[in-house]
């Protein structure tokens, strides 16, 4: 396992978060509207209009790597009725210039899962060759349009690198491409101990179909 804190139970340890609102992405179960897949923490991306949320970690891929698989659990909710507006992506990119080594998963908010679902992607031999011996960034990203809420929750993330023969690339579920680009996100800074920023409150993120006042009251 190449990722640090893949189940998020060490809170922000190992992860960098960027978002358009002054609230964290990784949260305790008490600050989430759905229960984590396991443990006490999960990540909540989206949940507000015009979202561009990113959660990423840098990984040093061994020079001896011959196979690699990404895996994660996710839960999606949305008020969208048509595809092509809000989406979730998992990518492996170059942390220096942002070029993409692997576009692993691209999931539209429609249809929503409304429950935890597992997804995985096994890198092709050429993709393994591209990342072998390099420092790469494993990035989760959610982009939403300016109206109609969508949320993606993720938990129990893994990036396993093997020394055996690589398997044929597979994606679950089948990705849906969406031509949406987001604006520049704001980076959230955390103080010693990984505490929330001063004044941050979970009411900045909302579940589809839930009145703001009800959700704010539940999450305060």
C-alpha positions in Angstrom: 0.0 0.0 0.0 1.5 3.3 -1.2 -0.9 5.8 0.4 -0.7 7.2 3.9 -3.9 7.3 5.8 -6.1 5.8 3.1 -9.0 5.4 5.5 -8.8 9.1 6.7 -8.8 8.0 10.3 -5.7 10.0 11.0 -7.7 13.0 9.8 -5.7 15.2 7.4 -2.4 13.3 7.8 -0.8 12.7 4.4 -3.5 14.5 2.3 -3.7 18.0 0.8 -7.2 19.5 0.3 -8.2 22.4 -2.0 -11.7 23.7 -2.1 -13.8 26.8 -3.0 -15.4 27.1 0.5 -13.7 27.6 3.9 -14.5 24.2 5.2 -12.4 21.0 5.3 -13.0 18.0 2.9 -12.0 15.3 5.4 -14.4 15.2 8.3 -15.4 13.2 11.4 -18.6 11.2 11.3 -20.2 13.7 13.5 -19.8 16.3 10.7 -20.9 14.1 7.9 -24.5 13.6 6.7 -23.7 9.9 5.8 -21.8 7.4 7.9 -18.2 6.6 6.8 -17.7 3.3 5.0 -15.4 2.3 7.9 -13.8 4.0 10.9 -14.7 7.5 12.0 -13.7 9.7 9.1 -14.5 10.1 5.4 -14.0 12.8 2.7 -16.9 14.9 1.4 -16.3 16.6 -2.0 -18.9 18.9 -3.6 -22.1 19.7 -1.8 -22.2 23.3 -2.9 -22.7 25.2 -6.2 -19.7 25.8 -8.4 -17.5 23.3 -6.5 -13.9 22.5 -7.5 -12.7 20.2 -4.7 -9.4 18.3 -4.8 -8.0 15.8 -2.4 -4.5 14.5 -3.3 -1.3 12.8 -2.0 2.1 12.5 -3.5 3.5 8.9 -3.9 7.0 7.6 -4.8 6.4 4.7 -7.2 9.2 2.1 -6.9 11.5 1.6 -9.8 10.7 -2.1 -9.6 6.9 -1.7 -10.0 5.4 -4.0 -12.6 1.7 -3.5 -11.7 -0.5 -1.1 -9.8 -4.2 -0.8 -8.8 -6.2 2.1 -7.4 -9.2 1.3 -5.3 -11.8 3.3 -3.2 -15.3 3.3 -1.9 -17.6 6.2 -2.8 -21.2 7.4 -2.2 -22.8 9.9 -4.5 -26.0 12.0 -4.2 -27.4 14.6 -6.5 -30.5 16.6 -7.5 -29.3 16.7 -11.1 -31.7 14.9 -13.5 -29.3 14.7 -16.5 -25.7 13.8 -16.9 -22.9 16.1 -18.0 -23.0 18.8 -15.2 -21.4 17.4 -12.0 -18.7 14.8 -12.0 -16.0 13.0 -10.0 -12.5 12.0 -11.2 -9.6 9.9 -10.0 -6.3 10.7 -11.7 -2.6 10.1 -11.4 -0.8 13.3 -12.4 2.7 14.9 -12.5 2.9 17.1 -9.4 5.3 19.5 -11.2 3.6 20.3 -14.4 0.1 18.8 -13.9 0.3 16.5 -16.9 -1.8 13.3 -16.6 -0.2 9.9 -16.4 -3.5 8.1 -15.8 -7.2 9.2 -16.0 -8.4 6.3 -14.0 -12.1 7.0 -13.2 -14.5 9.7 -14.4 -18.0 9.2 -12.8 -21.0 11.4 -13.5 -23.3 12.4 -10.6 -26.2 10.9 -12.6 -27.2 8.3 -11.6 -26.3 8.6 -7.9 -25.3 5.6 -5.9 -27.2 6.7 -2.7 -25.0 4.2 -0.9 -21.4 3.0 -0.7 -20.0 1.4 -3.8 -16.6 0.1 -4.6 -14.6 1.1 -7.7 -11.1 0.1 -8.8 -8.7 0.6 -11.7 -5.7 -1.5 -12.7 -3.1 0.4 -14.6 -2.1 -0.9 -18.1 1.5 -1.9 -18.7 2.2 1.4 -20.5 0.8 3.4 -17.6 2.9 1.4 -15.1 5.9 2.2 -17.2 5.0 5.9 -17.2 4.8 6.1 -13.4 7.6 3.7 -12.5 10.3 5.3 -10.5 8.5 8.7 -10.4 6.9 10.8 -7.8 3.3 11.1 -8.8 0.2 12.7 -7.4 -2.9 10.6 -6.7 -5.8 13.1 -7.0 -9.5 12.9 -6.4 -11.5 15.8 -7.9 -15.1 16.9 -7.9 -16.5 19.6 -10.2 -20.1 20.8 -10.1 -22.0 23.5 -12.0 -23.5 26.7 -10.5 -26.8 25.2 -9.6 -28.4 21.9 -8.4 -26.3 20.2 -5.7 -24.2 17.0 -6.0 -22.0 15.4 -3.3 -19.4 12.6 -3.5 -18.1 10.9 -0.3 -15.0 8.7 -0.5 -13.4 6.4 2.0 -10.9 3.5 2.3 -8.7 4.6 -0.6 -5.8 2.4 -1.8 -2.9 2.4 -4.3 -1.4 -1.0 -4.4 1.9 -1.6 -6.3 2.8 -5.2 -7.2 6.0 -6.9 -8.5 4.1 -9.6 -10.3 2.8 -9.5 -13.9 0.3 -6.6 -14.4 -3.3 -7.3 -15.0 -5.5 -6.0 -17.9 -6.8 -2.6 -17.1 -10.4 -2.6 -15.8 -12.6 0.2 -14.6 -15.6 -0.1 -12.3 -18.0 1.6 -12.9 -17.6 2.5 -16.6 -16.5 6.2 -16.7 -18.6 8.9 -18.3 -16.6 11.8 -19.8 -17.9 15.3 -19.1 -16.5 18.5 -20.7 -16.5 20.6 -17.5 -13.7 22.8 -16.3 -13.5 24.4 -12.9 -12.0 27.7 -11.6 -9.0 28.1 -9.3 -9.5 26.4 -5.9 -8.6 27.9 -2.6 -6.1 26.0 -0.5 -7.2 25.4 3.1 -4.4 25.6 5.7 -4.5 23.7 8.9 -2.7 24.5 12.1 -0.8 22.2 14.4 -2.8 19.1 15.1 -4.8 19.4 11.9 -7.6 21.5 13.4 -10.4 23.2 11.4 -9.7 26.7 10.2 -11.0 29.4 12.5 -14.7 29.9 11.9 -15.2 26.9 9.6 -18.6 25.2 9.8 -19.9 22.3 7.9 -23.0 24.2 6.9 -21.1 25.3 3.8 -21.7 21.9 2.2 -25.2 20.5 1.7 -26.9 17.3 0.7 -29.3 17.5 -2.3 -32.9 17.9 -1.2 -32.2 18.9 2.4 -33.2 22.3 3.6 -30.2 24.4 4.5 -31.5 25.2 7.9 -32.1 21.6 8.8 -28.6 20.5 7.6 -26.9 23.4 9.3 -28.6 22.5 12.6 -27.6 18.9 12.2 -24.0 19.7 11.5 -23.3 22.5 13.9 
